[in-house]
Amino acid sequence: MFFGKLLPRDGNFFEMFNQHADRIVEAARAFSKLVANYSDLHLRQKYNQDVDNAERAADRVTHDVNKAIHITFITPIDREQIHTLINTMDDIADLIQDSAETMALYDVHHMTEDITRLTDLSVKCCERVRDAVNMLAKVADPATAAAALKTCEEIDQLESDADRVMRSAMSKLFREEPDVREVIKLKAIYELLETITDKCEDVANVIEGIVLENS
């Protein structure tokens, strides 16, 4: 049966997907707080650690899912879909951590309005990813399937918004920033933040495929 429960010893793939999605949102919100409190070194370090903790927790879930794929005789959805979904989700958590680490490594001294805007869009994307993932276990229900597809469309729109913000930010950066070092630093951060939304869109595409094949 497509959505039959796995044996207890095998765990539950949908529950693990949900756990991972929660860690993504946790990392994204911690990163948002890091950006909002960047001028406070103590809070910056605290939220940086929160990002790291969430990313490590997400890694553990990814490991558990990939292990479960190999020891589970019957999976609720295609094995390749499970593998692609969890590893693409894990890329989101990695990119959030990379963004925080890059700010520290590049010794960025202040946040720009464009960093804040891209961060806000990244958080919204991650929250929509969590919402879509939470629906996967019930996509056999037509209403749930439709809601999941609508959420994926919202992720696509947020990614487009982030793309526009980044193009505008890059244009402003190269026109107005006289310090070449700052240009290099901010360009890298803008690109990382926009890539978070790109990866969320990748997850949405995987979810759309799962929904359309199995609803």
LINDACOR-V362966 format. One record per backbone hydrogen bond with DSSP energy under -1.0 kcal/mol. NH is the residue of the N-H (numbers start at 1). CO is the residue of the C=O. E is the energy in kcal/mol with one decimal. If there is no record, write none. Layout:
# LINDACOR-V362966
nh:co:e
NH:CO:E
NH:CO:E
This chain:
# LINDACOR-V362966
nh:co:e
4:1:-1.7
10:7:-2.2
11:8:-1.2
16:12:-2.1
17:13:-2.6
18:14:-2.3
19:15:-2.4
20:16:-2.4
21:17:-2.6
22:18:-2.2
23:19:-1.7
24:20:-2.0
25:21:-2.1
26:22:-2.3
27:23:-2.6
28:24:-2.6
29:25:-2.7
30:26:-2.0
31:27:-2.5
32:28:-2.2
33:29:-2.0
34:30:-2.1
35:31:-2.4
36:32:-2.4
37:33:-1.9
38:35:-1.2
40:37:-1.8
44:40:-2.7
45:41:-2.3
46:42:-2.1
47:43:-2.8
48:44:-2.0
49:45:-2.1
50:46:-1.9
51:47:-2.2
52:48:-2.1
53:49:-2.7
54:50:-2.2
55:51:-2.5
56:52:-2.4
57:53:-2.1
58:54:-2.3
59:55:-2.2
60:56:-1.8
61:57:-1.7
62:58:-2.4
63:59:-2.4
64:60:-2.2
65:61:-2.6
66:62:-2.6
67:63:-2.2
68:64:-2.4
69:65:-2.0
72:68:-1.3
82:78:-2.2
83:79:-2.7
84:80:-2.7
85:81:-2.7
86:82:-2.4
87:83:-1.8
88:84:-2.1
89:85:-2.5
90:86:-2.0
91:87:-1.3
92:88:-1.1
93:89:-1.4
94:90:-2.3
95:91:-2.3
96:92:-2.0
97:93:-2.1
98:94:-2.7
99:95:-2.2
100:96:-1.9
101:97:-2.7
102:98:-2.6
103:99:-1.7
104:100:-1.5
105:101:-3.1
106:102:-2.6
108:103:-2.2
116:112:-1.9
117:113:-2.3
118:114:-2.6
119:115:-2.4
120:116:-2.4
121:117:-2.1
122:118:-2.2
123:119:-2.5
124:120:-2.2
125:121:-2.4
126:122:-2.5
127:123:-2.4
128:124:-2.1
129:125:-2.4
130:126:-2.3
131:127:-2.1
132:128:-2.7
133:129:-2.8
134:130:-2.3
136:133:-1.4
138:135:-1.8
139:136:-1.3
141:138:-2.0
145:141:-2.5
146:142:-2.4
147:143:-2.1
148:144:-2.5
149:145:-2.2
150:146:-2.1
151:147:-2.2
152:148:-2.0
153:149:-1.9
154:150:-1.8
155:151:-1.8
156:152:-2.1
157:153:-2.1
158:154:-2.3
159:155:-2.4
160:156:-1.9
161:157:-2.3
162:158:-2.4
163:159:-2.2
164:160:-2.0
165:161:-2.3
166:162:-2.7
167:163:-2.2
168:164:-2.2
169:165:-2.7
170:166:-2.9
171:167:-2.1
172:168:-2.4
173:169:-2.6
174:170:-2.4
175:171:-1.4
176:172:-2.7
177:173:-2.2
183:179:-2.0
184:180:-2.3
185:181:-2.3
186:182:-2.9
187:183:-2.4
188:184:-1.8
189:185:-1.8
190:186:-3.0
191:187:-2.3
192:188:-2.0
193:189:-2.5
194:190:-2.3
195:191:-1.9
196:192:-1.4
197:193:-1.1
198:194:-1.8
199:195:-2.6
200:196:-1.9
201:197:-2.0
202:198:-1.9
203:199:-2.1
204:200:-2.4
205:201:-2.3
206:202:-1.9
207:203:-2.7
208:204:-2.7
209:205:-1.9
210:206:-2.2
211:207:-2.9
212:208:-2.8
213:209:-1.9
214:210:-1.5
215:211:-1.5
